[in-house]
């Protein structure tokens, strides 16, 4: 099995490989840089953009801001959204910034939004003359950045786009946990990642569920467990993690689901490095390969992924799902809000920028 | 060490995958929820999530019917299915196929820009899935494999109705292999385009068609396997219709309701209380052109005018007890050599409810009665009769007399000569609702266990099988703990009460995370709770067994569904949204068109499992009506402070 990102390129604030170095290497001599970000209440929304624009200097940066509406009346959440709007307005007036806003689509099915946005990015002229694309997932929900990154990679793979593709994440697992779901929608496949799940005309095969676990998602996991009815479950725990007991805490939190409802075999647990998405990418890719090879004589097998963890681990799952055509399922949130009593400035001290170079010069 | 499994918690995976386990734990009594006319017209099933729609339909799938026929230990289930026509003398009489409408259809509206194209794609996708499901079921019935034996399947038209032949060709033809290949190609290419990350030009695709042809074909054709016609008739069951877009749903229902179809078809969807336009009224007359079953209402014994009452109040609870006993039986035998039923292990000696504080409680109750009526000769016989009782019966009687005396003292006009009230008169004025009110107040005032016993636990299910199983799972977990300690798995009322209160609190705390607009839903529920607590604290308990709900005039409900009126009534928009979510997620249940004193109401009750958290009784019947303006105002104020919410909960949650 040859993995596309076996030799990967990643920069991180607290390592010797700085993110700025990777940005510099990817910045084109000519052409336009497209920077895609989410405009909601997440306090990390402009952290990467501000640093990136400092480095880009006079080069033209086309910023595509995806409007994320929130209906919550929570005071802190509303204040943070206002602060982000103010910061973005200030940035949009800079001379080297071509600021564009992509409205959130009005959809009947929540999971369609990401697909429609991804198609819009590809087809509405935002990629004209673009040589370098950055997707900053820091303030984007998975339902948006999965199809978006998938679409960009596919466009490049089909030769329709010649560009460097980098994903930025302002890594802060504590903040990821502090952003809580306010109401759940219906379970569905993530746009662009159905990959043959639930075809009525297929013969039934073995279904393996690999939920990438983080705290605070008991309800979503229960819904997915009911929806998928997997033959086997291989939960992914974040380990090593910044907080060494995190995996233990997650096990305790979901013990009823894992051990009384879906009967996870202890040997089925997968451990993914919380700080390195390529580690989880490798693990999930090999899981799929293992099941495919071992169960081939008795039929098809499908590893279905769902992500309930930090941004970085989710990106790892995305890469595996894109490359190995794994279905990705989720329970889209009706809304998000910040948990009560969150000390945002204190949490912001833990921000670490991470840059994942997914396509372009290093892989040629 | 033995690893124990909780049979109530494995439902999500094992029960659903394992046909044997599913059949063994299915409560045959639930089949009686269905009406008499099942096969010749559209049957619409409605309920809150978890009420058992899917299980009810799954029992009619060909796989289930075959398994029930083959097994000898499912006689009661077999008998019930024979009674309703699901099984015949030689096995299944219907080729039941169950299709979920949750998958892929709704997204069509978003990703296909034209509404007409999107509807055409919807019909085509549903058509190929229906016909392939029928093929799969037919092959299963004949002991063949899908799709390997697709070549054995064939359609043969019975009569040359106009358009049917064209419909057959649209589905791939008469031969099974052709139908399968066509369906597979269409499904794959359609879903690839639907899920494509790269933009799709739908104008260049020829995927859709203008009608739902599969039902017409199945209706007018015989299914042949290896040339021999099948004796069983197809039954198409479409589950989770609420997941369709409104346009898709309405168009589908119009086609399903066609009385020319000679195929049994069932359709299920989630109950919605605030649907502005009820499509069913356009489809004809209920009972003649279609059947509508609102599962919770049937379970509660509420039926539309003139319809036979299938479930008397309390009957559904007995079905739940049966389901619980079936679930637990083998685990209890295996783990504890216990042959008593699960619910037998929850039987409560009512004196245990006093938690060993009989003397203290009776003394205080007597003292209170003496204070309000001790010097009034009118109540002496009542008091003397009560003094002869002991234990919980005495406590309950004292508390009941307190209410009766308070009511008697409040009479508008006292008699000229006050007669001594006979003991029989107390019995006459008593009722089960009043005793329930007295029991609830007693538990509140003396911090006694209340939510325990074989009658309480099924009631807490709130006519919802999933909720009932979840609560039973919590209780069974305690049984497993006792088994581990080598004790008999009986659970004391104190422990039952605590388990129930913890489950109640969990349900409450999950609302904001689980339900869209959950904070508003909590705000609405808290307004009901506040009103209920005020009413129930009155000495006369005017709404025995106690208020646990509210009601809106049907005319106000109509106003609430009008966007223009909502704009003019502060809070009405929030009420409309939150009430819709609360009903959809079973936080409240709704009874439409209830008649009270000549007026028609929509009665809204709290989910019974929320009642323990707030110390409310479980009996239904107590509600206070409110005008739309008042109810809307509940949504305009700030949510009650967290501290107040905590005060409401006088329970120790740690187990």
HADDOCK unambig.tbl for C-alpha pairs under 7 A between the chains (distance, minus, plus):
assign (segid A and resid 107 and name CA) (segid B and resid 110 and name CA) 5.75 0.50 0.50
assign (segid A and resid 108 and name CA) (segid B and resid 106 and name CA) 6.84 0.50 0.50
assign (segid A and resid 108 and name CA) (segid B and resid 107 and name CA) 6.84 0.50 0.50
assign (segid A and resid 108 and name CA) (segid B and resid 109 and name CA) 6.94 0.50 0.50
assign (segid A and resid 108 and name CA) (segid B and resid 110 and name CA) 6.33 0.50 0.50
assign (segid A and resid 109 and name CA) (segid B and resid 106 and name CA) 6.19 0.50 0.50
assign (segid A and resid 109 and name CA) (segid B and resid 107 and name CA) 5.41 0.50 0.50
assign (segid A and resid 112 and name CA) (segid B and resid 107 and name CA) 6.14 0.50 0.50
assign (segid A and resid 112 and name CA) (segid B and resid 110 and name CA) 6.46 0.50 0.50
assign (segid A and resid 115 and name CA) (segid B and resid 197 and name CA) 6.30 0.50 0.50
assign (segid A and resid 116 and name CA) (segid B and resid 111 and name CA) 6.93 0.50 0.50
assign (segid A and resid 118 and name CA) (segid B and resid 197 and name CA) 6.70 0.50 0.50
assign (segid A and resid 119 and name CA) (segid B and resid 197 and name CA) 6.20 0.50 0.50
assign (segid A and resid 119 and name CA) (segid B and resid 198 and name CA) 5.81 0.50 0.50
assign (segid A and resid 119 and name CA) (segid B and resid 199 and name CA) 5.26 0.50 0.50
assign (segid A and resid 123 and name CA) (segid B and resid 199 and name CA) 6.99 0.50 0.50
assign (segid A and resid 147 and name CA) (segid B and resid 197 and name CA) 6.61 0.50 0.50
assign (segid A and resid 151 and name CA) (segid B and resid 197 and name CA) 5.06 0.50 0.50
assign (segid A and resid 151 and name CA) (segid B and resid 198 and name CA) 6.41 0.50 0.50
assign (segid A and resid 181 and name CA) (segid B and resid 513 and name CA) 5.64 0.50 0.50
assign (segid A and resid 182 and name CA) (segid B and resid 512 and name CA) 5.76 0.50 0.50
assign (segid A and resid 182 and name CA) (segid B and resid 513 and name CA) 4.72 0.50 0.50
assign (segid A and resid 182 and name CA) (segid B and resid 516 and name CA) 6.33 0.50 0.50
assign (segid A and resid 183 and name CA) (segid B and resid 512 and name CA) 6.01 0.50 0.50
assign (segid A and resid 183 and name CA) (segid B and resid 513 and name CA) 4.72 0.50 0.50
assign (segid A and resid 183 and name CA) (segid B and resid 514 and name CA) 4.55 0.50 0.50
assign (segid A and resid 183 and name CA) (segid B and resid 515 and name CA) 4.01 0.50 0.50
assign (segid A and resid 183 and name CA) (segid B and resid 516 and name CA) 3.76 0.50 0.50
assign (segid A and resid 183 and name CA) (segid B and resid 517 and name CA) 6.46 0.50 0.50
assign (segid A and resid 183 and name CA) (segid B and resid 518 and name CA) 6.23 0.50 0.50
assign (segid A and resid 184 and name CA) (segid B and resid 513 and name CA) 6.93 0.50 0.50
assign (segid A and resid 184 and name CA) (segid B and resid 514 and name CA) 5.21 0.50 0.50
assign (segid A and resid 184 and name CA) (segid B and resid 515 and name CA) 5.65 0.50 0.50
assign (segid A and resid 184 and name CA) (segid B and resid 516 and name CA) 5.98 0.50 0.50
assign (segid A and resid 191 and name CA) (segid B and resid 195 and name CA) 6.17 0.50 0.50
assign (segid A and resid 192 and name CA) (segid B and resid 195 and name CA) 4.74 0.50 0.50
assign (segid A and resid 192 and name CA) (segid B and resid 196 and name CA) 5.59 0.50 0.50
assign (segid A and resid 192 and name CA) (segid B and resid 197 and name CA) 5.26 0.50 0.50
assign (segid A and resid 194 and name CA) (segid B and resid 195 and name CA) 6.70 0.50 0.50
assign (segid A and resid 200 and name CA) (segid B and resid 129 and name CA) 6.15 0.50 0.50
assign (segid A and resid 201 and name CA) (segid B and resid 132 and name CA) 6.63 0.50 0.50
assign (segid A and resid 201 and name CA) (segid B and resid 183 and name CA) 6.94 0.50 0.50
assign (segid A and resid 201 and name CA) (segid B and resid 184 and name CA) 5.36 0.50 0.50
assign (segid A and resid 203 and name CA) (segid B and resid 146 and name CA) 6.95 0.50 0.50
assign (segid A and resid 203 and name CA) (segid B and resid 147 and name CA) 6.67 0.50 0.50
assign (segid A and resid 219 and name CA) (segid B and resid 514 and name CA) 6.47 0.50 0.50
assign (segid A and resid 225 and name CA) (segid B and resid 12 and name CA) 6.92 0.50 0.50
assign (segid A and resid 226 and name CA) (segid B and resid 12 and name CA) 5.20 0.50 0.50
assign (segid A and resid 226 and name CA) (segid B and resid 13 and name CA) 6.71 0.50 0.50
assign (segid A and resid 229 and name CA) (segid B and resid 13 and name CA) 5.24 0.50 0.50
assign (segid A and resid 260 and name CA) (segid B and resid 5 and name CA) 6.31 0.50 0.50
assign (segid A and resid 260 and name CA) (segid B and resid 6 and name CA) 6.43 0.50 0.50
assign (segid A and resid 260 and name CA) (segid B and resid 9 and name CA) 6.05 0.50 0.50
assign (segid A and resid 260 and name CA) (segid B and resid 10 and name CA) 6.26 0.50 0.50
assign (segid A and resid 261 and name CA) (segid B and resid 9 and name CA) 5.24 0.50 0.50
assign (segid A and resid 261 and name CA) (segid B and resid 10 and name CA) 4.39 0.50 0.50
assign (segid A and resid 261 and name CA) (segid B and resid 12 and name CA) 6.51 0.50 0.50
assign (segid A and resid 261 and name CA) (segid B and resid 13 and name CA) 6.75 0.50 0.50
assign (segid A and resid 262 and name CA) (segid B and resid 10 and name CA) 6.83 0.50 0.50
assign (segid A and resid 262 and name CA) (segid B and resid 13 and name CA) 6.08 0.50 0.50
assign (segid A and resid 334 and name CA) (segid B and resid 516 and name CA) 5.55 0.50 0.50
